[in-house]
Amino acid sequence: MAASRRSDRPTMFSEQLLCEQPNQDEPVRKRQRKGKRVEHKEQEELIAFGYEARIFDDKNTATKVEQGHYLLPWQSDDANNKMMLDRFDVRHLLESIPPRIPHRDFPKEPYPDIDQERYADLDSDEESLFDMSEDERDALVDEKRREKQQQEEASNAFKYDYEGNSQSDLQRKLAAQYKTAADMPLPDTQEQADTIVSTAKAAAASVNPKLFEIKTQARQGNNPLYAFLSQRHPLYRFYKHIIWLSSSGLGAYGDSSSSDDDGDDDDDKKDNQPTQPPDDIAGVIQKTAQSVARAGKALETRIRQGHGQNPKFGFIHPGHQYHAYYKQQLESFQKST
């Protein structure tokens, strides 16, 4: 009766719009707990677990294993083939073991005779011209000419100066003056050349050239003009060459502006004339010579000891290129006083 009454009840408009939810009769809290369990179960898809294993340090057993006491003989019909194998060795399942095939050494170029016959049968470009039409031959010739022109342009893209004509006028002058080797790097500025020459001659005139280099490098460490004191610098060879010339007495040796046809008298006159320094250096030399002429040789000794490492006073040393000019000025001031 209750069922019939429920079916006879008219359906409301809201019940037609709302569909019946599953588990609608369950309480709200129960449904929430059930949803959390399902979500938690989906997150636990991967589970890792392990078992504890105990390791025994049995040296006696390990020694027996290494010595082969636990190996088993291979069960074979061949009486001459008695092998001792591990119990897990798969060869226990075999009744016979085939002999080992020896390794063969193959040549680096396999079958050179076959390759020679193979490529000898290929048609050359000249033979392929007979099977072409006139237009195809002209197109092939044009293509070959174009490829040859491209190869020539690519080979001429870089031109190398094998004769060493890329030196500047200053470098050629230094090379002729100091007779340097053809592959020796040379300074490209007059300031750099003067610094190297004056420092090298001062080092050659010092008692300990190596100590002189160390002191100069420590004082002029931030000056790029003195970077040649490093053995890794390209101009270090030129610096050592000037030291060798100065030490051997050839420091003032250089090329003469006169030709080989000049007379001996002209050469002697030019050799006796000192080298004229620039105006700024000449002023320093004249002032120093004037002071030494008044105070005596003791002042020259103090200048050599205190400022001998300074290239500005390099003319004090006998091997310097301007030392002769300094001596000339000193004699002139001594005569006048």
C-alpha positions as CSV (number, residue, x, y, z in Angstrom):
1,M,0.0,0.0,0.0
2,A,2.9,2.3,0.8
3,A,4.5,1.6,-2.5
4,S,1.3,2.3,-4.4
5,R,0.8,5.4,-2.5
6,R,4.3,6.6,-3.3
7,S,3.8,5.9,-7.0
8,D,0.5,7.7,-7.1
9,R,2.1,10.8,-5.6
10,P,2.4,13.5,-8.3
11,T,6.0,14.4,-9.3
12,M,7.2,17.9,-8.5
13,F,8.9,20.1,-11.1
14,S,12.2,20.3,-9.1
15,E,12.4,16.5,-8.9
16,Q,12.4,16.3,-12.7
17,L,15.3,18.7,-13.1
18,L,17.5,17.1,-10.4
19,C,18.9,13.7,-11.2
20,E,19.1,11.1,-8.4
21,Q,22.7,11.1,-6.9
22,P,24.3,7.8,-6.1
23,N,24.6,7.0,-2.4
24,Q,22.3,9.8,-1.7
25,D,20.8,8.1,1.3
26,E,24.3,7.9,3.0
27,P,25.2,10.5,5.6
28,V,27.4,13.4,4.5
29,R,30.3,12.6,6.8
30,K,30.4,8.9,5.7
31,R,30.6,10.0,2.1
32,Q,33.5,12.4,2.8
33,R,35.5,9.7,4.7
34,K,35.0,7.3,1.8
35,G,36.1,9.9,-0.7
36,K,39.3,10.6,1.2
37,R,40.1,6.8,1.4
38,V,39.7,6.5,-2.4
39,E,41.9,9.6,-3.0
40,H,44.6,8.3,-0.6
41,K,44.5,4.9,-2.3
42,E,45.1,6.5,-5.7
43,Q,48.2,8.3,-4.4
44,E,49.7,5.1,-3.1
45,E,50.3,3.5,-6.4
46,L,54.0,2.7,-5.9
47,I,55.2,1.0,-2.7
48,A,58.9,0.1,-2.1
49,F,59.9,-2.3,0.6
50,G,62.9,-4.4,1.4
51,Y,64.2,-7.1,3.7
52,E,67.1,-7.0,6.0
53,A,70.1,-9.1,4.9
54,R,73.0,-10.1,7.1
55,I,76.5,-10.2,5.6
56,F,79.0,-12.6,6.9
57,D,82.7,-11.9,6.7
58,D,84.1,-15.5,6.2
59,K,87.6,-15.2,4.9
60,N,88.2,-18.9,4.9
61,T,85.2,-19.6,2.6
62,A,86.3,-16.7,0.4
63,T,89.8,-18.2,0.1
64,K,88.4,-21.5,-0.9
65,V,86.2,-19.9,-3.5
66,E,89.2,-18.1,-5.0
67,Q,91.2,-21.3,-5.1
68,G,88.5,-23.2,-6.9
69,H,87.5,-25.7,-4.2
70,Y,83.8,-25.2,-5.0
71,L,84.1,-25.9,-8.7
72,L,82.4,-28.9,-10.2
73,P,83.9,-31.1,-13.0
74,W,82.1,-30.9,-16.3
75,Q,80.3,-34.1,-17.2
76,S,81.6,-34.9,-20.6
77,D,82.3,-38.1,-22.6
78,D,85.7,-36.7,-23.6
79,A,88.2,-38.0,-21.1
80,N,90.8,-35.5,-22.2
81,N,88.6,-32.5,-21.6
82,K,88.3,-32.2,-17.9
83,M,87.1,-28.7,-17.0
84,M,86.2,-27.4,-13.6
85,L,83.2,-25.1,-13.8
86,D,81.0,-23.2,-11.4
87,R,77.8,-24.9,-10.5
88,F,75.8,-22.2,-12.2
89,D,77.8,-22.4,-15.4
90,V,75.6,-23.0,-18.4
91,R,78.2,-25.3,-20.0
92,H,77.0,-28.0,-17.7
93,L,74.0,-28.3,-20.0
94,L,76.2,-29.0,-23.0
95,E,77.4,-32.5,-23.9
96,S,80.2,-31.3,-26.1
97,I,81.9,-27.9,-26.7
98,P,82.9,-27.1,-30.2
99,P,86.6,-26.1,-30.8
100,R,87.4,-22.4,-30.7
101,I,87.8,-20.8,-34.0
102,P,91.1,-19.0,-34.3
103,H,91.1,-15.2,-34.9
104,R,92.0,-14.1,-38.4
105,D,93.8,-10.9,-39.0
106,F,92.2,-9.1,-41.9
107,P,94.2,-6.5,-43.9
108,K,93.6,-2.8,-43.3
109,E,92.4,-2.5,-46.9
110,P,90.3,-5.5,-47.7
111,Y,90.4,-6.9,-51.2
112,P,92.5,-4.2,-52.9
113,D,92.6,-6.2,-56.1
114,I,88.8,-6.3,-56.3
115,D,88.5,-2.6,-55.7
116,Q,91.0,-1.9,-58.5
117,E,89.0,-4.0,-60.9
118,R,85.8,-2.5,-59.7
119,Y,86.8,1.1,-60.3
120,A,88.7,0.4,-63.4
121,D,85.5,-0.4,-65.2
122,L,84.0,3.0,-64.5
123,D,83.6,5.4,-67.4
124,S,85.7,8.5,-67.4
125,D,84.3,12.0,-68.2
126,E,85.8,11.8,-71.7
127,E,84.1,8.4,-72.4
128,S,80.7,9.7,-71.1
129,L,80.8,12.5,-73.6
130,F,80.2,10.1,-76.5
131,D,76.8,9.2,-75.0
132,M,75.7,12.8,-74.6
133,S,74.0,15.2,-76.9
134,E,75.6,18.4,-78.0
135,D,73.7,20.5,-75.4
136,E,74.6,18.1,-72.6
137,R,78.3,18.2,-73.6
138,D,78.2,22.0,-73.6
139,A,76.5,22.0,-70.2
140,L,79.1,19.6,-68.7
141,V,82.0,21.6,-70.1
142,D,80.6,24.8,-68.6
143,E,80.1,23.1,-65.2
144,K,83.7,21.8,-65.2
145,R,85.0,25.3,-66.1
146,R,82.9,26.8,-63.4
147,E,84.2,24.3,-60.8
148,K,87.8,25.0,-61.8
149,Q,87.3,28.7,-61.6
150,Q,85.8,28.4,-58.1
151,Q,88.8,26.3,-57.0
152,E,91.2,28.9,-58.2
153,E,89.4,31.7,-56.5
154,A,89.3,29.7,-53.3
155,S,93.1,29.0,-53.5
156,N,93.8,32.7,-54.1
157,A,91.5,33.9,-51.2
158,F,94.5,34.0,-48.8
159,K,97.8,35.3,-49.9
160,Y,100.8,34.5,-47.6
161,D,103.9,36.6,-47.5
162,Y,106.6,34.0,-47.6
163,E,109.4,36.5,-48.3
164,G,108.8,38.4,-45.1
165,N,108.0,41.7,-46.8
166,S,105.3,42.6,-44.3
167,Q,107.8,44.3,-42.0
168,S,107.6,48.1,-41.4
169,D,110.4,50.5,-42.1
170,L,111.3,50.6,-38.5
171,Q,111.5,46.8,-38.2
172,R,113.6,46.6,-41.3
173,K,115.9,49.2,-39.9
174,L,116.2,47.3,-36.6
175,A,116.8,44.0,-38.4
176,A,119.6,45.6,-40.4
177,Q,121.1,47.5,-37.5
178,Y,121.2,44.6,-35.0
179,K,121.5,41.7,-37.5
180,T,118.5,39.8,-36.1
181,A,117.2,36.5,-37.2
182,A,114.6,36.3,-39.9
183,D,112.0,34.8,-37.6
184,M,112.7,37.1,-34.6
185,P,109.8,39.4,-33.7
186,L,110.7,43.1,-33.7
187,P,109.2,46.2,-32.0
188,D,106.7,48.1,-34.1
189,T,107.1,51.5,-32.4
190,Q,110.2,53.6,-31.8
191,E,109.3,54.1,-28.2
192,Q,109.2,50.3,-27.6
193,A,112.5,49.8,-29.4
194,D,114.2,52.5,-27.4
195,T,112.9,51.0,-24.2
196,I,114.1,47.5,-25.0
197,V,117.5,48.7,-26.2
198,S,118.2,50.9,-23.3
199,T,117.1,48.3,-20.7
200,A,119.1,45.6,-22.4
201,K,122.3,47.7,-22.4
202,A,121.7,48.7,-18.8
203,A,121.3,45.0,-17.9
204,A,124.4,44.1,-19.8
205,A,126.4,46.8,-17.9
206,S,125.1,45.8,-14.5
207,V,127.0,43.4,-12.2
208,N,124.1,40.9,-12.0
209,P,121.9,41.1,-15.2
210,K,119.3,38.7,-13.8
211,L,118.8,40.6,-10.6
212,F,118.6,43.8,-12.7
213,E,115.8,42.3,-14.7
214,I,113.9,41.2,-11.6
215,K,114.1,44.7,-10.0
216,T,113.1,46.4,-13.3
217,Q,110.2,44.0,-13.7
218,A,109.0,44.7,-10.1
219,R,109.2,48.5,-10.5
220,Q,107.7,48.6,-14.0
221,G,105.2,45.8,-13.6
222,N,102.2,48.0,-14.6
223,N,104.0,49.6,-17.6
224,P,103.1,47.8,-20.8
225,L,106.4,49.0,-22.4
226,Y,108.3,46.6,-20.1
227,A,106.2,43.5,-20.8
228,F,109.1,42.2,-22.9
229,L,110.9,41.2,-19.7
230,S,108.6,38.2,-19.4
231,Q,110.1,35.1,-21.1
232,R,106.7,34.4,-22.7
233,H,106.6,37.7,-24.5
234,P,107.4,37.7,-28.2
235,L,109.9,40.5,-27.9
236,Y,111.9,38.7,-25.2
237,R,114.2,37.2,-27.9
238,F,115.0,40.6,-29.2
239,Y,115.8,41.9,-25.7
240,K,118.2,39.0,-25.1
241,H,119.8,39.5,-28.5
242,I,120.6,43.2,-27.5
243,I,122.0,42.0,-24.2
244,W,124.3,39.6,-26.1
245,L,125.4,42.3,-28.5
246,S,126.2,44.6,-25.6
247,S,128.0,42.0,-23.6
248,S,130.1,41.0,-26.5
249,G,131.2,44.5,-27.3
250,L,128.9,44.9,-30.3
251,G,126.3,47.1,-28.6
252,A,127.1,50.1,-30.8
253,Y,127.3,48.0,-33.9
254,G,124.8,48.9,-36.6
255,D,124.3,49.6,-40.2
256,S,125.9,52.6,-41.7
257,S,124.1,55.0,-43.9
258,S,127.0,55.1,-46.3
259,S,127.3,52.5,-49.0
260,D,130.1,49.9,-49.5
261,D,131.7,52.1,-52.1
262,D,132.5,54.9,-49.7
263,G,136.1,55.5,-48.7
264,D,137.7,54.3,-45.5
265,D,138.3,57.9,-44.4
266,D,134.6,58.7,-44.6
267,D,133.7,55.6,-42.5
268,D,136.3,56.5,-39.9
269,K,134.9,60.0,-39.6
270,K,131.3,58.8,-39.2
271,D,132.4,56.1,-36.7
272,N,134.0,58.8,-34.5
273,Q,130.9,60.9,-34.5
274,P,128.4,60.0,-31.6
275,T,124.8,59.2,-32.3
276,Q,122.6,62.3,-32.0
277,P,119.8,61.5,-29.6
278,P,116.3,63.1,-29.7
279,D,115.8,66.5,-28.3
280,D,114.2,65.3,-25.0
281,I,116.9,62.8,-24.3
282,A,119.6,65.2,-25.4
283,G,118.4,67.7,-22.8
284,V,118.7,65.2,-20.0
285,I,122.2,64.1,-21.2
286,Q,123.4,67.7,-21.3
287,K,122.1,68.6,-17.8
288,T,123.6,65.4,-16.4
289,A,127.0,66.0,-18.1
290,Q,127.0,69.6,-16.8
291,S,126.3,68.4,-13.2
292,V,129.0,65.7,-13.4
293,A,131.5,68.2,-14.8
294,R,130.9,70.4,-11.8
295,A,130.6,67.8,-9.0
296,G,133.1,65.2,-10.4
297,K,133.0,61.5,-11.1
298,A,131.5,60.7,-7.7
299,L,128.2,62.1,-9.0
300,E,128.3,59.9,-12.0
301,T,128.9,56.9,-9.8
302,R,125.9,57.8,-7.6
303,I,123.7,58.2,-10.7
304,R,124.8,54.9,-12.1
305,Q,124.1,53.1,-8.8
306,G,120.8,54.9,-7.9
307,H,119.3,55.4,-11.4
308,G,121.1,52.9,-13.5
309,Q,118.0,50.8,-13.9
310,N,116.0,53.8,-15.2
311,P,116.1,53.8,-19.0
312,K,116.1,57.6,-18.9
313,F,119.7,57.5,-17.5
314,G,120.8,54.5,-19.6
315,F,123.4,56.6,-21.3
316,I,125.5,56.5,-18.1
317,H,126.5,52.9,-19.0
318,P,129.3,52.4,-21.5
319,G,127.4,50.1,-23.7
320,H,124.6,52.5,-24.4
321,Q,124.1,54.0,-27.8
322,Y,124.1,57.6,-26.4
323,H,127.1,57.1,-24.1
324,A,129.5,58.5,-26.7
325,Y,127.3,61.6,-26.9
326,Y,127.3,61.9,-23.1
327,K,131.1,61.7,-23.0
328,Q,131.4,64.3,-25.7
329,Q,129.1,66.7,-23.7
330,L,131.0,65.9,-20.5
331,E,134.4,66.7,-22.0
332,S,132.9,69.9,-23.5
333,F,131.6,71.1,-20.1
334,Q,134.8,70.1,-18.4
335,K,136.8,72.2,-20.8
336,S,134.5,75.2,-20.3
337,T,134.8,75.0,-16.5
